[in-house]
Amino acid sequence: MGERRKPILFGASFPFVIGFYLLLTQGLDIYLEPGLIFTIW
């Protein structure tokens, strides 16, 4: 889309990702494995 302003990019992408994650885990009751990054902590 040609957008180069970082606040706009992050402001649009993070809510979309969080909403999609909540839709999968809470709405559709799909288990998502935590992944490698979150298992290290």
N, CA, C and O atoms as a Tripos MOL2 file, in Angstrom:
@<TRIPOS>MOLECULE
protein
  164   163    41     0     0
PROTEIN
NO_CHARGES

@<TRIPOS>ATOM
      1 N           0.8150   -1.1940    0.0000 N.3       1 MET1
      2 CA          0.0000    0.0000    0.0000 C.3       1 MET1
      3 C           0.8560    1.2540    0.0000 C.2       1 MET1
      4 O           0.3270    2.3530   -0.1650 O.2       1 MET1
      5 N           2.1510    1.1210    0.1780 N.am      2 GLY2
      6 CA          3.0200    2.2780    0.0970 C.3       2 GLY2
      7 C           3.1570    3.0550    1.3990 C.2       2 GLY2
      8 O           3.7700    4.1220    1.4110 O.2       2 GLY2
      9 N           2.6090    2.5530    2.4800 N.am      3 GLU3
     10 CA          2.6970    3.2670    3.7590 C.3       3 GLU3
     11 C           4.0880    3.1000    4.3490 C.2       3 GLU3
     12 O           4.5780    1.9770    4.4690 O.2       3 GLU3
     13 N           4.7310    4.2060    4.7190 N.am      4 ARG4
     14 CA          6.0930    4.1630    5.2450 C.3       4 ARG4
     15 C           6.1880    4.6740    6.6800 C.2       4 ARG4
     16 O           7.2450    4.5560    7.3000 O.2       4 ARG4
     17 N           5.1240    5.2290    7.2140 N.am      5 ARG5
     18 CA          5.1690    5.7450    8.5850 C.3       5 ARG5
     19 C           5.0370    4.5820    9.5650 C.2       5 ARG5
     20 O           4.0320    3.8710    9.5650 O.2       5 ARG5
     21 N           6.0610    4.3950   10.4020 N.am      6 LYS6
     22 CA          6.1050    3.2470   11.3150 C.3       6 LYS6
     23 C           4.9620    3.2270   12.3240 C.2       6 LYS6
     24 O           4.4220    2.1500   12.5750 O.2       6 LYS6
     25 N           4.5580    4.3540   12.9220 N.am      7 PRO7
     26 CA          3.4210    4.2810   13.8550 C.3       7 PRO7
     27 C           2.1320    3.7810   13.1970 C.2       7 PRO7
     28 O           1.3420    3.0730   13.8210 O.2       7 PRO7
     29 N           1.9340    4.1500   11.9520 N.am      8 ILE8
     30 CA          0.7400    3.6750   11.2380 C.3       8 ILE8
     31 C           0.8460    2.1810   10.9690 C.2       8 ILE8
     32 O          -0.1300    1.4450   11.1140 O.2       8 ILE8
     33 N           2.0430    1.7340   10.5750 N.am      9 LEU9
     34 CA          2.2280    0.3020   10.2800 C.3       9 LEU9
     35 C           2.0040   -0.5520   11.5170 C.2       9 LEU9
     36 O           1.2690   -1.5390   11.4680 O.2       9 LEU9
     37 N           2.6430   -0.1730   12.6410 N.am     10 PHE10
     38 CA          2.4890   -0.9550   13.8680 C.3      10 PHE10
     39 C           1.0930   -0.7870   14.4570 C.2      10 PHE10
     40 O           0.5350   -1.7340   15.0120 O.2      10 PHE10
     41 N           0.5380    0.3910   14.3420 N.am     11 GLY11
     42 CA         -0.8130    0.6270   14.8570 C.3      11 GLY11
     43 C          -1.8740   -0.1610   14.1250 C.2      11 GLY11
     44 O          -2.9230   -0.4650   14.6920 O.2      11 GLY11
     45 N          -1.6180   -0.4940   12.8780 N.am     12 ALA12
     46 CA         -2.5830   -1.2680   12.1040 C.3      12 ALA12
     47 C          -2.3280   -2.7690   12.2160 C.2      12 ALA12
     48 O          -3.2700   -3.5600   12.1670 O.2      12 ALA12
     49 N          -1.0570   -3.1700   12.3670 N.am     13 SER13
     50 CA         -0.7550   -4.5980   12.3280 C.3      13 SER13
     51 C          -0.9820   -5.2900   13.6710 C.2      13 SER13
     52 O          -1.5260   -6.3930   13.7060 O.2      13 SER13
     53 N          -0.5770   -4.6670   14.7710 N.am     14 PHE14
     54 CA         -0.7140   -5.3280   16.0680 C.3      14 PHE14
     55 C          -2.1670   -5.6220   16.4500 C.2      14 PHE14
     56 O          -2.4520   -6.7440   16.8710 O.2      14 PHE14
     57 N          -3.0930   -4.6790   16.3260 N.am     15 PRO15
     58 CA         -4.4970   -5.0300   16.6430 C.3      15 PRO15
     59 C          -5.0460   -6.1400   15.7470 C.2      15 PRO15
     60 O          -5.8390   -6.9630   16.2040 O.2      15 PRO15
     61 N          -4.6350   -6.1740   14.4770 N.am     16 PHE16
     62 CA         -5.0940   -7.2230   13.5760 C.3      16 PHE16
     63 C          -4.5800   -8.5910   14.0240 C.2      16 PHE16
     64 O          -5.3330   -9.5650   14.0340 O.2      16 PHE16
     65 N          -3.3020   -8.6650   14.3930 N.am     17 VAL17
     66 CA         -2.7130   -9.9330   14.8260 C.3      17 VAL17
     67 C          -3.3450  -10.3940   16.1370 C.2      17 VAL17
     68 O          -3.6810  -11.5690   16.2800 O.2      17 VAL17
     69 N          -3.5060   -9.4940   17.0800 N.am     18 ILE18
     70 CA         -4.1120   -9.8510   18.3690 C.3      18 ILE18
     71 C          -5.5550  -10.2860   18.1750 C.2      18 ILE18
     72 O          -5.9980  -11.2550   18.7910 O.2      18 ILE18
     73 N          -6.2980   -9.5770   17.3210 N.am     19 GLY19
     74 CA         -7.6840   -9.9580   17.0430 C.3      19 GLY19
     75 C          -7.7810  -11.3210   16.3740 C.2      19 GLY19
     76 O          -8.6660  -12.1120   16.7040 O.2      19 GLY19
     77 N          -6.8840  -11.6030   15.4390 N.am     20 PHE20
     78 CA         -6.8920  -12.8990   14.7610 C.3      20 PHE20
     79 C          -6.5380  -14.0180   15.7330 C.2      20 PHE20
     80 O          -7.1300  -15.0960   15.6900 O.2      20 PHE20
     81 N          -5.5590  -13.7540   16.6180 N.am     21 TYR21
     82 CA         -5.1780  -14.7430   17.6310 C.3      21 TYR21
     83 C          -6.3550  -15.0360   18.5650 C.2      21 TYR21
     84 O          -6.6390  -16.1960   18.8650 O.2      21 TYR21
     85 N          -7.0340  -13.9890   19.0210 N.am     22 LEU22
     86 CA         -8.1780  -14.1870   19.9090 C.3      22 LEU22
     87 C          -9.3200  -14.9000   19.2030 C.2      22 LEU22
     88 O         -10.0180  -15.7070   19.8180 O.2      22 LEU22
     89 N          -9.5190  -14.6160   17.9320 N.am     23 LEU23
     90 CA        -10.5570  -15.3120   17.1710 C.3      23 LEU23
     91 C         -10.2640  -16.8040   17.0940 C.2      23 LEU23
     92 O         -11.1620  -17.6270   17.2700 O.2      23 LEU23
     93 N          -9.0080  -17.1540   16.8310 N.am     24 LEU24
     94 CA         -8.6560  -18.5690   16.7270 C.3      24 LEU24
     95 C          -8.7370  -19.2680   18.0820 C.2      24 LEU24
     96 O          -9.3120  -20.3530   18.1760 O.2      24 LEU24
     97 N          -8.1710  -18.6680   19.1330 N.am     25 THR25
     98 CA         -8.0710  -19.3590   20.4120 C.3      25 THR25
     99 C          -9.3690  -19.3050   21.2120 C.2      25 THR25
    100 O          -9.7650  -20.3030   21.8140 O.2      25 THR25
    101 N         -10.0260  -18.1680   21.2240 N.am     26 GLN26
    102 CA        -11.2310  -18.0280   22.0380 C.3      26 GLN26
    103 C         -12.5060  -18.3260   21.2390 C.2      26 GLN26
    104 O         -13.3820  -19.0540   21.7070 O.2      26 GLN26
    105 N         -12.6010  -17.7730   20.0580 N.am     27 GLY27
    106 CA        -13.8200  -17.9210   19.2650 C.3      27 GLY27
    107 C         -13.9810  -19.2960   18.6460 C.2      27 GLY27
    108 O         -15.0560  -19.8920   18.7150 O.2      27 GLY27
    109 N         -12.9050  -19.8060   18.0370 N.am     28 LEU28
    110 CA        -12.9860  -21.0920   17.3560 C.3      28 LEU28
    111 C         -12.4280  -22.2410   18.1830 C.2      28 LEU28
    112 O         -12.4880  -23.3940   17.7580 O.2      28 LEU28
    113 N         -11.8860  -21.9390   19.3650 N.am     29 ASP29
    114 CA        -11.3580  -22.9310   20.3030 C.3      29 ASP29
    115 C         -10.2850  -23.8110   19.6470 C.2      29 ASP29
    116 O         -10.3200  -25.0380   19.7450 O.2      29 ASP29
    117 N          -9.3340  -23.1520   18.9790 N.am     30 ILE30
    118 CA         -8.2180  -23.8480   18.3460 C.3      30 ILE30
    119 C          -6.9920  -23.6570   19.2190 C.2      30 ILE30
    120 O          -6.6660  -22.5320   19.5950 O.2      30 ILE30
    121 N          -6.3050  -24.7560   19.5480 N.am     31 TYR31
    122 CA         -5.0980  -24.6710   20.3690 C.3      31 TYR31
    123 C          -3.9160  -24.3100   19.4830 C.2      31 TYR31
    124 O          -3.6360  -24.9910   18.4970 O.2      31 TYR31
    125 N          -3.2310  -23.2400   19.8400 N.am     32 LEU32
    126 CA         -2.0180  -22.8460   19.1270 C.3      32 LEU32
    127 C          -0.8300  -23.1030   20.0350 C.2      32 LEU32
    128 O          -0.7820  -22.6100   21.1610 O.2      32 LEU32
    129 N           0.1190  -23.8690   19.5480 N.am     33 GLU33
    130 CA          1.3200  -24.1670   20.3180 C.3      33 GLU33
    131 C           2.1050  -22.8740   20.5640 C.2      33 GLU33
    132 O           2.1860  -22.0330   19.6680 O.2      33 GLU33
    133 N           2.6880  -22.6960   21.7640 N.am     34 PRO34
    134 CA          3.3600  -21.4330   22.0710 C.3      34 PRO34
    135 C           4.5190  -21.1040   21.1310 C.2      34 PRO34
    136 O           4.7580  -19.9280   20.8550 O.2      34 PRO34
    137 N           5.2270  -22.0800   20.6440 N.am     35 GLY35
    138 CA          6.3260  -21.8150   19.7260 C.3      35 GLY35
    139 C           7.6580  -21.7570   20.4350 C.2      35 GLY35
    140 O           7.7230  -21.8160   21.6630 O.2      35 GLY35
    141 N           8.7070  -21.6420   19.6680 N.am     36 LEU36
    142 CA         10.0650  -21.6880   20.1960 C.3      36 LEU36
    143 C          10.4140  -20.4490   21.0100 C.2      36 LEU36
    144 O          11.1050  -20.5600   22.0230 O.2      36 LEU36
    145 N           9.9620  -19.2940   20.6020 N.am     37 ILE37
    146 CA         10.3270  -18.0520   21.3000 C.3      37 ILE37
    147 C           9.7690  -18.0570   22.7220 C.2      37 ILE37
    148 O          10.4740  -17.6700   23.6540 O.2      37 ILE37
    149 N           8.5380  -18.4810   22.9060 N.am     38 PHE38
    150 CA          7.9040  -18.4040   24.2220 C.3      38 PHE38
    151 C           8.2700  -19.5690   25.1240 C.2      38 PHE38
    152 O           8.0320  -19.4980   26.3300 O.2      38 PHE38
    153 N           8.8360  -20.6310   24.5880 N.am     39 THR39
    154 CA          9.2310  -21.7620   25.4470 C.3      39 THR39
    155 C          10.6090  -21.5520   26.0550 C.2      39 THR39
    156 O          10.9710  -22.2540   26.9990 O.2      39 THR39
    157 N          11.3930  -20.6000   25.5370 N.am     40 ILE40
    158 CA         12.7200  -20.3230   26.0780 C.3      40 ILE40
    159 C          12.6060  -19.6090   27.4270 C.2      40 ILE40
    160 O          13.3890  -19.8900   28.3340 O.2      40 ILE40
    161 N          11.6620  -18.7060   27.5730 N.am     41 TRP41
    162 CA         11.5220  -17.9090   28.7990 C.3      41 TRP41
    163 C          11.1890  -18.7950   29.9280 C.2      41 TRP41
    164 O          11.0260  -18.3250   31.0540 O.2      41 TRP41
@<TRIPOS>BOND
     1     1     2 1
     2     2     3 1
     3     3     4 2
     4     3     5 am
     5     5     6 1
     6     6     7 1
     7     7     8 2
     8     7     9 am
     9     9    10 1
    10    10    11 1
    11    11    12 2
    12    11    13 am
    13    13    14 1
    14    14    15 1
    15    15    16 2
    16    15    17 am
    17    17    18 1
    18    18    19 1
    19    19    20 2
    20    19    21 am
    21    21    22 1
    22    22    23 1
    23    23    24 2
    24    23    25 am
    25    25    26 1
    26    26    27 1
    27    27    28 2
    28    27    29 am
    29    29    30 1
    30    30    31 1
    31    31    32 2
    32    31    33 am
    33    33    34 1
    34    34    35 1
    35    35    36 2
    36    35    37 am
    37    37    38 1
    38    38    39 1
    39    39    40 2
    40    39    41 am
    41    41    42 1
    42    42    43 1
    43    43    44 2
    44    43    45 am
    45    45    46 1
    46    46    47 1
    47    47    48 2
    48    47    49 am
    49    49    50 1
    50    50    51 1
    51    51    52 2
    52    51    53 am
    53    53    54 1
    54    54    55 1
    55    55    56 2
    56    55    57 am
    57    57    58 1
    58    58    59 1
    59    59    60 2
    60    59    61 am
    61    61    62 1
    62    62    63 1
    63    63    64 2
    64    63    65 am
    65    65    66 1
    66    66    67 1
    67    67    68 2
    68    67    69 am
    69    69    70 1
    70    70    71 1
    71    71    72 2
    72    71    73 am
    73    73    74 1
    74    74    75 1
    75    75    76 2
    76    75    77 am
    77    77    78 1
    78    78    79 1
    79    79    80 2
    80    79    81 am
    81    81    82 1
    82    82    83 1
    83    83    84 2
    84    83    85 am
    85    85    86 1
    86    86    87 1
    87    87    88 2
    88    87    89 am
    89    89    90 1
    90    90    91 1
    91    91    92 2
    92    91    93 am
    93    93    94 1
    94    94    95 1
    95    95    96 2
    96    95    97 am
    97    97    98 1
    98    98    99 1
    99    99   100 2
   100    99   101 am
   101   101   102 1
   102   102   103 1
   103   103   104 2
   104   103   105 am
   105   105   106 1
   106   106   107 1
   107   107   108 2
   108   107   109 am
   109   109   110 1
   110   110   111 1
   111   111   112 2
   112   111   113 am
   113   113   114 1
   114   114   115 1
   115   115   116 2
   116   115   117 am
   117   117   118 1
   118   118   119 1
   119   119   120 2
   120   119   121 am
   121   121   122 1
   122   122   123 1
   123   123   124 2
   124   123   125 am
   125   125   126 1
   126   126   127 1
   127   127   128 2
   128   127   129 am
   129   129   130 1
   130   130   131 1
   131   131   132 2
   132   131   133 am
   133   133   134 1
   134   134   135 1
   135   135   136 2
   136   135   137 am
   137   137   138 1
   138   138   139 1
   139   139   140 2
   140   139   141 am
   141   141   142 1
   142   142   143 1
   143   143   144 2
   144   143   145 am
   145   145   146 1
   146   146   147 1
   147   147   148 2
   148   147   149 am
   149   149   150 1
   150   150   151 1
   151   151   152 2
   152   151   153 am
   153   153   154 1
   154   154   155 1
   155   155   156 2
   156   155   157 am
   157   157   158 1
   158   158   159 1
   159   159   160 2
   160   159   161 am
   161   161   162 1
   162   162   163 1
   163   163   164 2
@<TRIPOS>SUBSTRUCTURE
     1 MET1         2 RESIDUE 1 A MET
     2 GLY2         6 RESIDUE 1 A GLY
     3 GLU3        10 RESIDUE 1 A GLU
     4 ARG4        14 RESIDUE 1 A ARG
     5 ARG5        18 RESIDUE 1 A ARG
     6 LYS6        22 RESIDUE 1 A LYS
     7 PRO7        26 RESIDUE 1 A PRO
     8 ILE8        30 RESIDUE 1 A ILE
     9 LEU9        34 RESIDUE 1 A LEU
    10 PHE10       38 RESIDUE 1 A PHE
    11 GLY11       42 RESIDUE 1 A GLY
    12 ALA12       46 RESIDUE 1 A ALA
    13 SER13       50 RESIDUE 1 A SER
    14 PHE14       54 RESIDUE 1 A PHE
    15 PRO15       58 RESIDUE 1 A PRO
    16 PHE16       62 RESIDUE 1 A PHE
    17 VAL17       66 RESIDUE 1 A VAL
    18 ILE18       70 RESIDUE 1 A ILE
    19 GLY19       74 RESIDUE 1 A GLY
    20 PHE20       78 RESIDUE 1 A PHE
    21 TYR21       82 RESIDUE 1 A TYR
    22 LEU22       86 RESIDUE 1 A LEU
    23 LEU23       90 RESIDUE 1 A LEU
    24 LEU24       94 RESIDUE 1 A LEU
    25 THR25       98 RESIDUE 1 A THR
    26 GLN26      102 RESIDUE 1 A GLN
    27 GLY27      106 RESIDUE 1 A GLY
    28 LEU28      110 RESIDUE 1 A LEU
    29 ASP29      114 RESIDUE 1 A ASP
    30 ILE30      118 RESIDUE 1 A ILE
    31 TYR31      122 RESIDUE 1 A TYR
    32 LEU32      126 RESIDUE 1 A LEU
    33 GLU33      130 RESIDUE 1 A GLU
    34 PRO34      134 RESIDUE 1 A PRO
    35 GLY35      138 RESIDUE 1 A GLY
    36 LEU36      142 RESIDUE 1 A LEU
    37 ILE37      146 RESIDUE 1 A ILE
    38 PHE38      150 RESIDUE 1 A PHE
    39 THR39      154 RESIDUE 1 A THR
    40 ILE40      158 RESIDUE 1 A ILE
    41 TRP41      162 RESIDUE 1 A TRP
